Amino acid sequence: MKSKLLLIILGIVLCVHTEAKTDPKTAPKIKVACVGNSITAGAGIKNRDKDSYPMMLGQMLGKEYEVRNFGVSGRTMIQKSNSYMKEKAYKQALDFRPDILIIKLGTNDTNPIFWKYKNEYPKDMQTMIRSFKQVSPAVKIYLCYPVTINGKKFSERDKVITTEVIPMINEVAKEVNAQVIDLHTVTANMPENFVDNLHPNEQGAHILAKTIYKALTGKESTHEIQPFPGLKGKWKGYERYDFTYKNKAATVVCPQKALEGNPWIWRPAFFGVFAYADEALLKEGFHVVYYDLTHEYGCPKSIKTGTDFYNNMVSQYELSPKVVLEGLSRGGYYALQWGIAHPDKVACMYLDNPVCDMFSWPGKKREKHWKDFLKHWELTDATPETFKENPIFHLQALAQHKVPILAVCGDSDTVVPFAENMKLVRDTYVELGGPVEVIIKPGAEHHPHSLENPEPIVDFILRHQSAYKEKQKASPTL
């Protein structure tokens, strides 16, 4: 009886252990490295971060994969020419230690000034493959045929691809047990999908990604070109896109129908937390955007990073140049700091129990957060006498631009006390002539944030976004 009981217990333990090992939430991602030239890098494509074929391949493969683009324009396989193996990206790809390696080099090699070393091509390809196998012995290799070169100008080079490069790739593939992906046939007779007979546009890159996806998975892809990069999902019934921008998490949730001018509300912290206003704004036609700067305490470096993200959203995705800033708790500190740096880019601000003074929160009593604050601001210590970067000292620019601020605060907040934070900002902003409204929640603590009926918040934002649109119509240079 005891032995049977021990066997049952052992079986349960083994099952739990097996499940833990295969849990997709904890399993490491399959790493895919795309090595290549300008076609891999995405030359000729407006938004390479979204529409180069490696990025679209990552969208197709999904969350179990991590696909990185290591393409470098103008590079060759042949080492006696513009060799890819001389590039920083080559070392970065090796350091990535991929599980899957996709090599697409050969188009530039067909240039007559390089192809005179054609006998080096197969040998150099094997050298590259060996280098990846040294760092990732189990790496799976895929060798891509170069795409078709269209037009009479390059007809001789395309002939070199079909009669010389492709046979060499086939021979190397046999020797190293690699799989071949035919990107030449699928790009034949489609000059409309190339910007210059050589580089594919977004539609051409999409075909490359779908072809590679099928080679990797054995399945046809139903993927369509996305409005935003990353993994497509749902949030509150709306299309959601999760991606990484400069090594930080970003999320964009799209309305079913965007308002004219593509207005957006940007959270730098706590995506989806007490998001009543966000959900209501989606219904009105706003994009909801998150870029994770939660733990950087509004330091100068984080302001620059946030500005890069803002510029990317405006230039690449045509979101409104006037953003609504949303700051909950410590996110309010970032929103104020970014707004102070860029008052001309802010339609209005919605702050919720916002941190406005680092000495109130985190303060020295929250030791870990205080040390993080000092580290990000590159300080060894800070006192109210020496640290003069809290927003209360720098509201003039916001006031001059008449940036409207709405704050929702609990009068019993002991974590981020109103009297030590938003009250000081409100009083100073009023003195400076800045427009500010405060909604006080009687008896409310730090949580819950927002208003379960967010109508006052939404009305405030719509009112000031509309005011910006009216000004823009009156003066299109705004």
C-alpha positions in Angstrom: 0.0 0.0 0.0 2.8 2.4 0.9 4.7 1.6 -2.3 1.5 2.4 -4.3 1.1 5.7 -2.5 4.7 6.6 -3.1 4.2 5.9 -6.8 1.1 8.1 -7.0 2.9 10.9 -5.2 6.0 10.5 -7.5 3.7 10.6 -10.6 2.0 13.8 -9.4 5.4 15.4 -8.8 6.7 14.4 -12.2 3.5 15.8 -13.9 3.8 19.1 -12.1 7.5 19.3 -12.9 6.8 18.5 -16.6 4.0 21.1 -16.8 6.3 23.7 -15.2 9.0 23.0 -17.8 6.6 23.3 -20.7 4.5 26.2 -19.4 4.5 28.6 -22.4 4.5 31.6 -20.0 7.9 30.6 -18.6 9.4 28.8 -21.6 12.3 30.7 -23.3 11.4 32.2 -26.7 12.8 30.7 -29.9 15.3 33.1 -31.1 15.4 33.9 -34.9 18.3 35.9 -36.4 17.8 37.5 -39.9 21.2 38.1 -41.4 21.4 40.0 -44.7 21.8 43.1 -46.8 19.6 46.1 -47.4 16.7 44.0 -48.4 16.8 42.4 -44.9 17.4 45.8 -43.3 14.3 47.2 -45.0 15.8 49.8 -47.4 13.0 51.4 -49.5 10.4 50.7 -46.8 9.0 53.8 -44.9 8.7 52.0 -41.5 11.4 49.3 -41.2 10.5 48.7 -37.6 7.1 47.5 -38.7 7.3 46.4 -42.3 10.7 45.0 -43.0 10.3 41.3 -43.7 12.0 40.2 -40.4 9.6 42.4 -38.4 6.6 41.0 -40.3 7.9 37.5 -39.8 8.0 38.1 -36.1 4.4 39.3 -36.2 3.4 36.1 -38.0 5.4 33.7 -35.7 3.9 35.2 -32.5 4.8 35.5 -28.9 6.8 32.2 -28.7 9.4 33.7 -31.0 11.9 36.6 -30.8 12.9 37.7 -34.3 15.7 40.2 -34.7 16.8 42.1 -37.8 20.5 42.1 -38.3 20.5 43.4 -41.9 23.1 45.9 -43.1 22.8 47.7 -46.4 25.3 47.1 -49.2 26.9 44.0 -47.6 28.1 40.8 -49.3 28.9 37.3 -48.3 32.3 37.4 -50.0 34.9 38.5 -47.5 37.2 40.2 -50.1 34.4 42.8 -50.8 31.9 44.6 -48.6 31.7 41.6 -46.3 28.9 41.4 -43.8 31.3 39.5 -41.5 33.2 42.8 -41.0 30.2 44.5 -39.5 29.1 45.1 -35.9 25.7 43.5 -36.7 27.5 40.2 -37.4 28.9 40.1 -33.9 25.6 41.2 -32.5 23.9 38.3 -34.3 26.5 35.9 -32.9 26.0 37.2 -29.4 22.2 36.7 -29.9 22.9 32.9 -30.1 20.0 32.2 -32.3 18.0 29.0 -32.5 17.1 29.7 -36.1 19.4 31.5 -38.5 18.1 33.0 -41.8 20.9 34.1 -44.2 20.0 36.2 -47.2 23.2 37.4 -48.8 24.1 37.3 -52.5 22.5 40.2 -54.3 25.4 42.6 -53.8 27.9 39.9 -54.5 26.7 39.8 -58.1 28.2 43.2 -58.7 31.0 42.6 -61.2 33.6 44.3 -59.0 32.8 41.7 -56.3 31.9 38.7 -58.4 35.4 38.4 -59.7 35.9 36.7 -56.3 33.0 34.3 -56.9 35.0 31.2 -56.0 35.1 32.6 -52.4 31.3 32.8 -52.1 30.6 29.2 -51.0 33.7 29.0 -48.8 32.8 32.3 -47.0 29.2 31.1 -46.6 30.5 28.0 -44.8 32.7 30.2 -42.7 29.7 32.2 -41.5 27.7 29.1 -40.8 30.5 27.5 -38.8 30.8 30.7 -36.7 27.1 30.5 -35.7 27.3 26.8 -35.0 30.2 27.4 -32.6 28.0 29.7 -30.5 24.8 27.8 -31.1 25.6 24.1 -31.9 21.9 23.2 -32.4 21.1 26.3 -34.6 18.8 25.5 -37.6 20.1 27.1 -40.8 18.0 28.5 -43.6 19.7 29.8 -46.7 17.7 32.1 -48.9 18.0 32.5 -52.7 18.4 36.2 -53.6 15.2 38.0 -54.7 14.7 38.5 -58.5 16.3 41.6 -59.8 13.9 43.4 -62.1 14.6 45.6 -65.1 16.9 45.5 -68.1 19.6 47.4 -66.2 20.2 44.5 -63.8 19.3 41.6 -66.1 22.9 40.3 -66.3 23.1 40.3 -62.5 19.9 38.4 -62.2 21.3 35.9 -64.7 24.3 35.5 -62.4 21.9 34.7 -59.5 20.0 32.0 -61.4 23.0 30.3 -63.1 25.7 30.7 -60.4 24.6 32.0 -57.0 21.6 29.7 -56.6 23.6 26.5 -57.5 26.3 27.5 -55.0 23.7 28.0 -52.2 22.3 24.6 -53.0 25.7 23.0 -52.8 26.5 24.6 -49.4 23.0 23.7 -48.1 23.7 20.0 -48.8 27.1 20.1 -47.2 25.9 21.8 -44.0 22.5 20.2 -43.8 20.7 23.5 -44.2 17.2 24.2 -45.7 16.8 26.4 -48.8 14.2 29.1 -49.1 13.4 30.2 -52.6 12.8 33.9 -52.5 13.8 34.2 -56.2 10.8 32.5 -57.8 8.2 34.2 -55.5 9.5 37.6 -56.5 9.6 37.0 -60.3 7.4 39.2 -62.5 6.2 41.5 -59.7 8.1 44.8 -60.5 5.2 46.7 -58.9 6.3 45.4 -55.5 9.8 46.8 -55.8 10.7 50.5 -55.3 13.7 50.5 -57.6 13.7 47.0 -59.3 16.0 45.8 -56.5 14.4 46.6 -53.1 10.9 45.3 -52.2 8.3 47.7 -50.9 6.0 46.8 -48.0 3.9 44.4 -50.2 7.1 42.7 -51.5 8.5 42.3 -48.0 5.2 40.8 -46.9 5.6 38.1 -49.6 9.2 37.4 -48.4 8.0 37.1 -44.8 5.1 34.8 -45.7 7.5 32.6 -47.8 9.9 32.3 -44.9 7.1 31.7 -42.4 5.9 28.8 -44.5 9.5 27.3 -44.6 9.8 27.6 -40.8 6.3 26.3 -39.9 5.0 24.4 -42.9 1.9 26.6 -42.7 0.4 29.3 -44.9 0.2 32.7 -43.2 -3.1 34.6 -43.1 -1.2 37.7 -41.8 -2.1 41.1 -43.2 0.1 44.2 -43.1 -0.6 45.9 -39.7 -1.1 49.5 -38.8 1.3 49.1 -35.9 4.2 46.8 -35.2 4.4 43.8 -32.8 2.0 41.2 -31.7 -1.7 41.7 -32.5 -4.2 41.0 -29.8 -7.3 42.4 -28.1 -8.0 44.8 -25.2 -11.5 45.6 -24.2 -12.7 44.4 -27.6 -10.3 46.7 -29.5 -7.3 45.8 -31.6 -4.1 45.9 -29.5 -0.5 45.9 -30.6 2.4 45.1 -28.3 5.9 45.8 -29.3 9.3 47.0 -28.1 10.7 50.4 -28.9 14.3 51.0 -27.9 14.2 48.1 -25.5 11.1 49.3 -23.7 7.6 47.8 -23.8 5.0 49.7 -25.9 1.3 49.1 -26.5 -1.1 50.8 -28.9 -4.8 50.2 -28.7 -6.8 51.3 -31.8 -10.3 52.7 -31.9 -12.8 51.2 -34.3 -12.8 54.5 -36.1 -10.3 57.2 -35.3 -11.3 60.8 -34.9 -10.0 63.3 -37.5 -6.3 64.0 -36.8 -5.7 60.7 -34.9 -5.8 62.0 -31.3 -4.1 59.9 -28.7 -3.7 59.6 -24.9 -0.3 58.4 -23.7 0.4 56.6 -20.4 4.1 56.4 -19.4 3.2 54.0 -16.6 0.7 51.3 -15.5 -1.0 50.2 -18.7 -4.7 49.1 -18.2 -4.8 50.1 -14.5 -8.1 51.8 -13.6 -8.4 52.6 -17.3 -12.0 53.8 -17.3 -11.1 57.0 -19.1 -9.0 55.1 -21.7 -11.8 52.8 -22.6 -14.2 55.7 -22.9 -11.8 57.6 -25.1 -11.4 54.5 -27.4 -15.2 54.7 -28.0 -14.8 58.4 -28.9 -12.0 57.6 -31.5 -8.8 58.1 -29.5 -5.8 55.8 -29.8 -4.6 54.6 -26.3 -0.8 54.4 -26.1 1.5 53.1 -23.5 5.3 53.4 -23.3 6.8 51.9 -20.2 8.9 54.5 -18.4 7.4 53.6 -15.0 10.7 53.1 -13.1 12.8 56.0 -14.4 11.4 58.8 -12.2 11.2 61.4 -15.0 15.0 61.7 -15.2 16.5 63.6 -18.2 17.5 60.5 -20.0 13.9 59.1 -19.8 12.5 62.4 -21.1 14.7 62.0 -24.2 13.7 58.4 -24.6 10.0 59.4 -24.4 10.5 62.2 -26.9 12.0 59.7 -29.4 9.0 57.5 -28.9 6.6 60.5 -29.3 8.4 61.5 -32.5 8.1 57.9 -33.8 4.4 57.8 -33.1 3.8 61.2 -34.9 6.1 60.7 -37.9 5.6 57.0 -38.6 2.0 56.5 -37.5 0.6 59.9 -38.1 -0.8 60.3 -34.6 -1.7 63.9 -33.6 1.3 66.2 -32.8 -0.7 67.3 -29.8 -0.8 64.4 -27.3 -2.9 64.0 -24.2 -0.6 63.0 -21.3 -2.1 60.6 -18.6 -0.2 60.2 -15.4 -1.3 57.9 -12.6 0.7 58.0 -9.4 4.4 58.1 -10.3 3.4 58.3 -13.9 2.1 61.8 -13.1 5.7 62.8 -12.3 6.8 61.7 -15.7 3.9 63.3 -17.4 4.6 66.7 -15.8 8.4 66.5 -16.5 7.8 65.6 -20.2 5.1 68.3 -20.5 7.5 70.8 -19.0 10.1 69.8 -21.6 7.6 69.9 -24.5 4.6 72.2 -23.7 4.0 72.8 -27.4 3.3 69.1 -28.0 0.7 68.7 -25.2 -3.1 69.1 -25.8 -3.8 68.7 -22.1 -2.9 66.5 -19.1 -5.0 64.2 -17.0 -3.2 63.4 -13.7 -4.5 61.0 -11.0 -3.1 61.1 -7.5 0.1 62.2 -9.1 3.5 62.2 -7.6 4.8 65.8 -7.9 7.6 65.8 -5.3 10.3 63.1 -4.9 10.6 64.0 -1.2 7.0 63.1 -0.6 7.1 59.9 -2.7 9.2 57.9 -2.7 11.1 59.9 0.0 14.0 58.4 1.9 11.7 56.1 3.9 11.1 54.0 0.8 14.7 53.1 0.5 14.6 51.0 -2.7 12.7 53.5 -4.7 14.8 56.3 -3.3 18.0 54.6 -4.4 16.5 54.0 -7.8 15.5 57.7 -8.1 19.1 58.8 -7.2 20.6 56.3 -9.7 18.4 57.5 -12.6 19.1 61.1 -11.8 22.8 60.3 -11.4 22.8 61.7 -7.8 24.7 60.5 -4.7 22.2 62.3 -2.5 19.4 64.8 -2.7 17.7 67.2 -0.3 15.0 69.9 -0.8 17.8 72.4 -0.8 19.9 70.8 -3.5 17.4 69.1 -5.8 15.4 71.7 -7.7 14.0 69.6 -10.5 10.6 68.8 -9.0 7.9 70.1 -11.4 6.7 72.8 -9.0 9.9 74.8 -9.9 9.4 74.6 -13.7 5.7 75.1 -14.5 6.3 78.4 -16.3 6.5 76.9 -19.8 3.3 74.9 -19.3 1.6 78.0 -18.1 2.8 80.2 -20.9 1.4 77.6 -23.4 -1.8 77.5 -21.4 -1.7 73.7 -21.2 -4.9 72.6 -19.4 -4.4 70.2 -16.5 -7.1 68.1 -14.9 -6.3 66.2 -11.6 -8.3 63.6 -9.8 -7.2 63.2 -6.2 -8.3 61.5 -3.1 -8.3 63.8 -0.1 -7.3 60.9 2.2 -4.4 59.7 0.1 -1.6 58.7 2.6 0.7 57.3 -0.1 0.9 60.4 -2.3 -0.7 63.1 -0.1 -2.6 65.7 -2.0 -1.3 68.6 0.2 2.3 67.6 -0.6 1.9 67.0 -4.3 -1.0 68.1 -6.5 -2.1 70.9 -4.3 1.3 72.6 -4.5 1.3 72.2 -8.3 -2.3 73.5 -8.6 -1.6 76.6 -6.4 1.6 77.4 -8.3 0.0 76.9 -11.7 -2.9 79.2 -10.8 -0.5 81.9 -9.7 1.3 81.5 -13.1 -2.0 81.8 -14.9 -2.2 78.2 -16.0 -5.6 76.5 -16.5 -6.1 73.7 -14.0 -9.1 71.8 -12.6 -9.1 69.4 -9.6 -11.7 66.8 -8.8 -11.5 65.9 -5.1 -12.7 62.4 -4.1 -13.9 62.8 -0.4 -12.5 60.0 1.8 -10.7 58.4 -1.0 -7.2 56.9 -0.6 -4.5 56.4 -3.2 -6.4 53.5 -4.7 -8.7 53.2 -6.6 -7.6 55.7 -9.2 -9.8 57.5 -11.7 -13.6 57.7 -11.7 -15.8 54.7 -12.3 -17.9 57.1 -14.4 -15.1 58.9 -16.3 -17.4 61.3 -18.1 -15.9 64.4 -16.4 -12.4 63.3 -17.5 -13.4 62.4 -21.0 -15.4 65.7 -21.4 -12.3 67.6 -20.3 -10.0 65.8 -22.8 -12.5 66.1 -25.7 -13.0 69.8 -25.0 -9.3 70.6 -25.1 -8.5 68.3 -28.0 -11.3 70.0 -29.9 -9.9 73.4 -29.0 -6.6 72.4 -30.5 -8.3 71.3 -33.7 -10.1 74.6 -34.0 -6.9 76.5 -33.6 -5.3 74.2 -36.2 -8.0 75.0 -38.7 -7.6 78.7 -38.0 -3.8 78.5 -38.3 -2.7 75.3 -40.2 1.0 75.9 -39.2 0.2 74.9 -35.6 
